[in-house]
Amino acid sequence: MARQRFGQHFLADLHWREEIARAIRVSPHSTVPLPRDDQHCWIEIGSGHGEMTQHLLASGAPVHAIELDPAFLPGLRHLAKQFPKLNVIPGDILKADIAAIASGRRVRVYSNLPYYITSPILHHLFTFADLIDEIHVVIQTEVALRLAAQPGTRDYGYLSVVTQFYTRPEFVFEIPREAFNPPPEVTSALVSLRLPGERAKLSLVSNATRTTGTKAHLSRDIDSRFLDFVKLCFSQKRKTLVNNLRSLAKPDRTREALASLNLRPDSRAEQLPVAQLATLHSLLSALPDS
């Protein structure tokens, strides 16, 4: 039975399981199946009854099934006896060390994510962006649209920028409520996030470059500062960037930076793609009064 506190909605429909398996290239019927000899592993978040686990195992790669609900662990461990490449990991994905689990392999992620915790899980996965090549998630349609939203649209916001900074999102298809047991109150959608995203094309400038530490730590620090900047830009969506960024730079400085990007002084964050937000961040970070 599904437990409400875990936000569980199991993908019960065999047709939709196969459709997802085809889309993420683990079905023998996929147009271009995944190569069987590459050095990837799958990490499945919230494996439940193992509805999709066997599809992932069909790819030939190791599968690490992370499950928080202890009620499903006996069933998954029984499945692991049949499939030596299945590794069952009890625990919370938000506390999981993806690098340690992958053990040197590149990572592909699949999950039917609980709606209430989608954003924290994605943020946690993005901290391991350098190890992950693909993330395929079934999530609430409304959130799926936000991940892939373009600048100037109603759905474009902070979560869109974070997702597109790290990945290249694709809204694959919608899944009806009836495909799940119990049916959720809203429709769901499969979204594929392929890495890297805009981050790979950008050269962020930050005060963090003056600090010491390892290259990986420095990179995370710079990323974090940029995303804090983006959060500030979207802090009050109806307000202009000049107003939202007052705590970071004087209005005249912000207007000057916007002008250098050929943007109006009354521009709002929702109008700027990731690359322009990154350039604006670099310009303002380099100013003496920032």
C-alpha positions in Angstrom: 0.0 0.0 0.0 1.1 3.6 -0.7 2.1 5.6 2.3 1.0 9.3 2.2 3.9 10.6 4.2 6.3 9.3 1.5 4.2 10.8 -1.3 3.9 7.4 -3.0 2.1 6.9 -6.3 3.2 3.7 -7.9 3.4 3.4 -11.7 1.0 0.5 -12.1 0.2 0.6 -15.8 2.4 -1.8 -17.8 1.9 0.2 -21.0 3.3 3.4 -19.5 6.2 1.6 -17.9 7.1 0.3 -21.3 6.7 3.8 -22.8 9.1 5.2 -20.2 11.5 2.4 -20.7 11.6 3.1 -24.5 12.0 6.8 -23.9 15.0 6.4 -21.5 16.5 3.7 -23.8 16.4 0.7 -21.6 13.8 -1.2 -23.6 14.8 -3.7 -26.4 12.1 -1.8 -28.4 13.8 1.6 -28.0 14.7 3.2 -31.3 18.4 3.6 -30.1 19.0 1.3 -27.1 21.8 2.2 -24.7 25.1 0.5 -25.4 25.6 -2.5 -23.2 29.4 -2.1 -22.7 29.7 1.4 -21.5 30.9 2.4 -18.0 27.6 3.8 -16.6 25.5 2.7 -13.7 21.9 3.5 -13.0 20.8 5.1 -9.7 17.1 4.6 -9.1 15.5 6.9 -6.4 12.5 5.3 -4.6 12.4 1.9 -6.3 9.2 0.9 -4.4 8.0 -2.5 -5.6 10.6 -2.5 -8.4 8.1 -1.4 -11.0 10.9 0.1 -13.2 13.9 -1.6 -11.7 13.9 -4.6 -14.0 13.6 -2.3 -17.0 16.8 -0.6 -15.8 18.5 -3.9 -15.2 17.7 -4.9 -18.8 20.2 -2.3 -20.0 23.0 -4.5 -18.6 24.4 -1.8 -16.3 24.6 -2.0 -12.5 21.5 -0.6 -10.8 21.7 1.0 -7.4 18.2 1.1 -5.9 17.9 3.7 -3.2 14.7 3.2 -1.1 13.7 5.1 2.0 10.6 3.1 3.0 11.7 -0.1 4.9 8.5 -1.9 3.8 9.9 -2.3 0.3 13.4 -3.5 1.2 12.6 -7.3 1.6 11.1 -7.3 -1.9 14.0 -5.5 -3.5 16.5 -7.7 -1.7 14.7 -10.7 -3.1 14.9 -9.2 -6.5 18.6 -8.6 -6.0 19.1 -12.4 -5.5 17.8 -12.9 -9.0 19.8 -10.0 -10.5 23.4 -9.8 -9.2 23.8 -6.3 -10.7 21.2 -4.9 -8.4 22.4 -3.2 -5.3 19.8 -2.2 -2.8 20.6 0.8 -0.7 18.3 1.7 2.3 18.2 5.4 3.1 17.4 8.9 2.0 18.6 10.2 -1.4 19.1 13.6 0.2 21.9 12.1 2.3 23.3 9.8 -0.3 26.9 10.3 -1.7 26.3 9.7 -5.4 30.1 9.6 -6.0 30.6 6.8 -3.5 27.7 4.8 -4.8 28.8 5.1 -8.4 32.4 3.9 -7.6 34.0 5.5 -10.5 31.3 4.9 -13.1 29.3 7.6 -14.9 25.8 7.9 -13.7 22.3 7.8 -15.1 19.4 8.5 -12.8 15.7 7.4 -13.0 13.0 8.2 -10.5 9.2 8.5 -10.1 9.7 11.4 -7.7 7.4 12.3 -4.8 5.9 15.6 -5.8 6.5 17.3 -2.4 10.3 16.9 -2.5 11.1 17.2 -6.3 13.1 20.4 -6.0 15.4 19.4 -3.0 16.2 16.1 -4.8 17.1 17.8 -8.0 19.3 20.3 -6.2 21.1 17.4 -4.4 21.7 15.6 -7.7 23.0 18.8 -9.3 25.8 18.9 -6.7 27.1 15.8 -8.4 26.6 17.2 -11.9 30.1 16.4 -13.0 29.4 12.6 -12.6 25.9 12.5 -14.0 25.1 12.3 -17.8 21.3 11.8 -17.6 18.4 12.3 -15.2 15.0 11.0 -16.1 12.2 11.8 -13.7 8.4 11.4 -13.5 7.1 14.5 -11.8 4.0 16.7 -11.6 3.3 18.2 -15.0 3.2 21.7 -13.6 6.8 21.3 -12.3 7.9 19.6 -15.5 6.8 22.6 -17.5 8.7 24.9 -15.2 12.0 22.9 -15.6 11.8 23.3 -19.4 10.3 26.8 -19.6 11.8 29.5 -21.8 12.5 33.1 -20.8 9.5 35.4 -21.1 6.9 32.7 -20.4 4.7 32.3 -17.3 6.5 29.2 -16.1 10.0 30.5 -16.3 11.6 31.2 -12.9 14.3 30.3 -10.5 13.8 26.5 -10.8 14.0 26.8 -14.7 17.3 28.7 -14.4 18.9 26.2 -12.0 17.8 23.2 -14.1 19.0 24.8 -17.4 22.3 25.9 -15.8 23.1 22.2 -15.0 21.1 20.4 -17.7 19.3 20.4 -21.0 15.7 19.6 -20.1 13.2 17.9 -22.4 9.5 17.5 -21.6 9.0 14.0 -23.1 5.4 13.2 -22.5 2.5 13.5 -20.1 1.2 10.5 -18.1 -2.4 10.2 -17.0 -3.5 10.0 -13.4 -5.0 6.6 -14.0 -1.5 5.1 -14.7 -0.7 5.3 -11.0 -1.9 3.5 -7.9 -3.2 5.4 -6.1 -4.0 8.0 -8.7 -2.4 11.4 -7.8 -4.6 14.5 -7.9 -2.7 15.9 -10.9 -1.2 14.7 -14.1 2.4 13.7 -14.3 5.1 13.9 -17.0 8.4 12.4 -17.9 11.2 14.9 -18.1 14.7 14.0 -19.4 17.6 16.2 -18.1 20.8 15.7 -20.1 24.1 17.0 -18.8 25.9 19.3 -19.1 23.7 22.4 -19.4 24.6 26.1 -19.9 27.1 25.8 -17.0 29.6 24.1 -19.4 29.6 27.1 -21.8 29.9 29.8 -19.1 32.9 31.3 -17.4 31.5 32.7 -14.1 33.4 35.5 -12.3 32.9 35.6 -8.6 34.6 36.9 -5.4 35.0 33.1 -4.8 37.9 33.1 -7.2 39.9 34.9 -4.5 39.5 32.1 -2.0 41.7 29.1 -1.7 40.7 25.4 -1.9 40.5 22.5 -4.3 39.3 23.1 -7.8 36.1 21.1 -7.2 35.3 23.0 -4.0 36.0 26.3 -5.8 33.7 25.3 -8.7 30.9 24.5 -6.2 31.4 27.8 -4.4 31.2 29.8 -7.6 28.1 27.9 -8.7 26.5 28.5 -5.3 27.2 32.2 -5.5 25.7 32.4 -9.0 22.6 30.6 -7.9 22.2 32.8 -4.8 22.4 35.7 -7.3 19.7 34.1 -9.4 17.5 33.6 -6.4 17.9 37.3 -5.5 17.0 38.3 -9.1 13.7 36.3 -8.8 13.1 37.2 -5.2 10.1 39.4 -6.1 9.1 38.4 -9.6 7.0 41.5 -10.3 9.9 43.8 -9.5 12.7 44.9 -11.8 16.2 43.6 -11.6 17.3 47.1 -10.4 15.0 46.8 -7.4 15.7 43.1 -6.6 19.5 43.7 -6.7 19.6 46.7 -4.5 21.3 44.7 -1.7 24.0 43.7 -4.2 24.7 46.8 -6.2 23.6 50.4 -6.4 20.7 51.0 -9.0 22.9 53.1 -11.3 25.5 50.2 -11.4 22.8 47.7 -12.3 21.3 49.9 -15.0 24.8 50.4 -16.4 25.4 46.6 -16.5 22.0 46.0 -18.1 22.8 48.7 -20.7 26.0 46.9 -21.6 23.9 43.8 -22.4 21.5 45.9 -24.5 18.8 45.4 -21.9 16.2 47.9 -20.8 16.7 49.4 -17.3 13.3 48.0 -16.3 14.1 44.5 -17.3 12.9 41.6 -15.0 14.6 38.3 -14.3 12.0 36.3 -16.1 13.1 37.9 -19.4 16.7 36.8 -19.2 18.1 33.4 -20.3 20.7 31.7 -18.2 23.7 33.1 -20.2 22.5 36.7 -19.7 22.0 36.2 -16.0 25.5 34.8 -15.8 27.0 37.7 -17.6 25.0 40.2 -15.4 26.3 38.3 -12.3 29.9 38.6 -13.6 29.6 42.3 -14.3 28.1 43.1 -10.9 30.5 40.8 -9.0 33.4 42.6 -10.6 32.2 46.0 -9.3 34.0 47.6 -6.3 30.8 48.2 -4.4 29.3 44.7 -4.9 
